[in-house]
Amino acid sequence: MRALLLLLAALLAQPVLAQSALAQSALPPAPYAYRQLDDPAQERQAHDLMVTIRCLTCQSQSIADSDASMAGDLRSEIRERIARGEKPEHIRRWLIERYGDWISYEPTSDPILWPLWGVPLLMLIGGAALAATRIRRRGRRNGRRGRNGKEGAGQ
């Protein structure tokens, strides 16, 4: 009997849960999500910033290219702030403070990230040194052999 009541409760709750999930997507878009600023210079500043900010929903697109509602909200926020006179770098810093370094496509130069830049460079230098050493050894071995491939020149 309990199992039947639990099943009935779950079936009745399902439409309510589905409606609450749909209610989130039924909100109107932010005012400047799809509308450009009237001033072309300000819109250019906003667009230049938007292409360097990662969409938090899509993660592989900038907010300028994404149709996610979160990206629309961020586009609107950026446009509104630029219209109020804020500088794009100030807005970028605010976004990084709020969402973390990951939101920006432009890498920072924080000391904690230096190994991320240095390790590939060290690996490249190490690989070049290893290749040079192997080429020199092979050259020495081939120099000791005669034309027929045997040791010594007189044999």
C-alpha positions in Angstrom: 0.0 0.0 0.0 2.8 2.4 0.9 4.5 1.7 -2.5 1.3 2.5 -4.3 0.9 5.8 -2.4 4.6 6.7 -3.1 4.1 5.9 -6.8 0.9 8.0 -7.0 2.6 10.9 -5.2 5.6 10.8 -7.6 3.2 10.8 -10.6 1.3 13.8 -9.3 4.4 15.7 -8.4 6.0 15.3 -11.8 3.9 17.9 -13.7 4.6 20.4 -10.9 8.3 19.8 -11.1 8.3 20.1 -14.9 6.4 23.4 -14.7 8.9 24.9 -12.3 11.8 23.8 -14.5 10.1 25.4 -17.5 9.4 28.6 -15.6 13.1 29.4 -15.5 13.4 29.4 -19.3 10.1 31.3 -19.7 11.7 34.5 -18.3 12.1 37.3 -20.8 15.7 37.9 -21.9 17.7 40.7 -20.3 17.2 44.1 -22.0 20.5 44.2 -23.9 20.9 40.5 -24.5 20.0 40.7 -28.2 19.9 44.5 -28.6 23.0 46.6 -29.4 23.9 49.9 -27.8 23.0 53.0 -29.8 26.6 54.3 -29.7 28.7 52.3 -32.2 31.9 53.0 -30.3 30.4 51.6 -27.0 29.0 48.6 -28.9 32.4 47.9 -30.4 33.9 48.0 -26.9 31.2 45.7 -25.6 31.6 43.2 -28.4 35.4 43.2 -28.1 35.0 42.3 -24.5 32.2 39.7 -25.1 34.4 37.7 -27.5 37.0 37.2 -24.7 34.5 36.1 -22.1 33.6 32.3 -21.9 30.0 31.2 -21.7 29.4 29.6 -18.4 26.8 27.3 -19.8 28.3 26.3 -23.2 32.0 26.5 -22.0 33.3 26.2 -25.5 31.8 29.4 -26.9 32.2 33.1 -26.0 29.2 34.9 -24.7 29.1 36.8 -28.0 28.4 33.5 -29.9 26.3 31.7 -27.4 22.5 31.6 -27.3 22.4 30.4 -23.7 20.3 32.5 -21.4 23.2 33.0 -19.0 25.3 34.4 -21.9 22.5 36.7 -22.8 22.4 38.0 -19.2 26.2 38.6 -19.3 26.0 40.4 -22.6 23.3 42.6 -21.2 25.3 43.3 -18.1 28.4 44.2 -20.1 26.4 46.5 -22.4 24.7 48.2 -19.5 28.0 48.8 -17.7 29.7 50.2 -20.8 26.7 52.4 -21.4 27.2 53.8 -17.8 30.8 54.6 -18.7 32.7 51.7 -17.1 35.9 50.6 -18.8 36.1 47.1 -20.3 39.1 46.1 -18.2 37.2 47.1 -15.0 34.2 44.9 -16.2 36.6 42.0 -17.0 38.2 42.2 -13.5 34.7 42.2 -12.0 33.7 39.1 -14.0 36.9 37.3 -12.9 36.3 38.2 -9.3 32.8 36.9 -9.5 33.3 33.8 -11.7 37.1 33.1 -11.5 39.9 33.2 -14.0 38.4 30.5 -16.1 35.7 32.9 -17.5 38.3 34.9 -19.5 39.8 33.6 -22.7 42.8 36.0 -22.2 45.3 34.3 -19.9 46.6 36.1 -16.8 50.2 36.3 -15.7 49.7 35.3 -12.1 52.8 33.6 -10.6 50.7 30.5 -9.9 50.3 30.0 -13.7 54.0 30.3 -14.5 54.6 26.5 -14.5 51.7 26.2 -17.0 53.7 28.4 -19.4 57.2 27.2 -18.4 56.8 23.4 -18.5 56.0 23.2 -22.2 59.0 25.5 -22.9 61.3 23.3 -20.8 60.0 20.2 -22.5 60.7 21.7 -25.9 64.2 22.6 -24.9 64.8 19.1 -23.4 63.5 17.5 -26.5 65.8 19.5 -28.8 68.8 18.7 -26.6 67.9 15.0 -26.6 67.5 15.0 -30.4 70.8 16.9 -30.9 72.6 14.4 -28.6 71.2 11.4 -30.5 72.1 12.9 -33.9 75.7 13.5 -32.7 76.1 10.0 -31.4 74.7 8.5 -34.6 77.2 10.7 -36.6 80.1 9.5 -34.5 79.1 5.8 -35.0 78.7 6.2 -38.7 82.1 8.0 -38.9 83.9 5.0 -37.4 82.5 2.6 -39.9 83.9 2.2 -43.4 81.9 2.1 -46.6 81.0 -1.6 -46.3 79.7 -1.0 -42.8 82.5 -2.8 -41.0 84.7 -1.3 -38.2 87.9 0.5 -39.3 88.9 1.9 -42.7 91.5 -0.7 -43.7 89.4 -3.9 -43.4 
